[in-house]
């Protein structure tokens, strides 16, 4: 039987989790790494048993949807959207690397950058 801390941090991907570890060390809360937006719904039961849910999601439309879904599905939890603390960055990895406003380039942009 796994003991819960009562708190959980939700991250979209493994790189964000590694960035969190680099910035904060080993957190004293539980961690939920989604690795895909498809996993949000399956994580809701796990998240909802925590007193506190800290959402460290991406600053994009998907992050907005996940934040709404988690907050609406965990009425007994104190849900915190932590994105305002890194609002100039796409995610925790960009914050760690110091790349404000970085967005993943489209395939078209990649081709232009490589002069293809």
N, C-alpha and C positions, 0 to 999 in steps of 0.2 A: 504494500500500500504506500503510495507516494504522498509525502506531506506537501501541502501547498503553503506558500507564504501569505496568501490572502491578496497578494498583488500580482498582476501579470503585465508584462510589456509585450505589445503586438508589433511585429515588424513584417514588412512585405517580403523581404528576401534575405538570403544568407549573408550577402555582402553588407547589408545594413546591420545584421547581427555582429559580424566581425568588426565593423566600424564602431558599434556601441561598446564592444569589449575594449577596443583601443582607446576610446575616449573616457570611459567610466570604470574600466576594470570589471571584475565579476559582479554583476548586479545582485542585490539581495532579494529580488523578486523572481517569480516564474517568468519564463520566456515562451512566446508563441511565435514561431517563424512560419509565415503562411507559404512562402515559396511560389505561390500562384494565387491569383484571385479566385480561382475555382475552389480553393480550400477554405475560403472565408466562412461559408455556410456550415461546413463540417466542424469548424473550430468554435462555433457559437456556444455549444453546450459546455465546452471546457472553459471558455471565457466567462460565461454567465455565473459560474460558481465562485468567482473571485469578488472580493469586496471592492477592489480598485482595478480598473483596466486603463493602462496608459498606452495610447495609440501613437506609435512612432512611424507613421505611414508616409508615403510619397506625397509631395505637393503637386498633385495632378488630379484629373477627373476621377480616375480609379480610386485614388486615396480618399476623395470626397465621398464616393459611393460606399467604400468600405467603412468609413467613419460613421456615416448615417446608419448603415446596416448594423454595425456592432452596437452603437449607442441605442438604437431602437430595440435591439434584441436582448439587451442586458439591463432591464429596468431596475433590478435590485443592486446593480453595481454603480460605483462612481466612475464614470467614463471620462477620461481626459484626452482631448485632442492636443498632442504635444507639438504639432506642426508649426504653430506660431513662433516657437523658439528657434526654428531654422527656416523661416519663411523665404529667405533669399536663396535657398538651395532646393534642389529637387528632392533630395533624400539625405539620410545620415552619411552615406558614403561620400556624396559631394561636399557635405559640410566638413568631414574629416580631411578631404583632399583640398579644400579651399577653392572649390569651383562654383561660385555663385551663378545662379540662373542656368546651369547646365541642364540640357534636356538631351535625351537620346536622339541622335540624328536619324532622319529617315533614310531609306535606301537611296533615294535621289540625292540627298545631301552627301552621303558617303561617296557616291560616284563622282560628284562635283569636286569634292575634296581630294580625290585621288586622280583628278584630271582624266577620267575615263570617258 
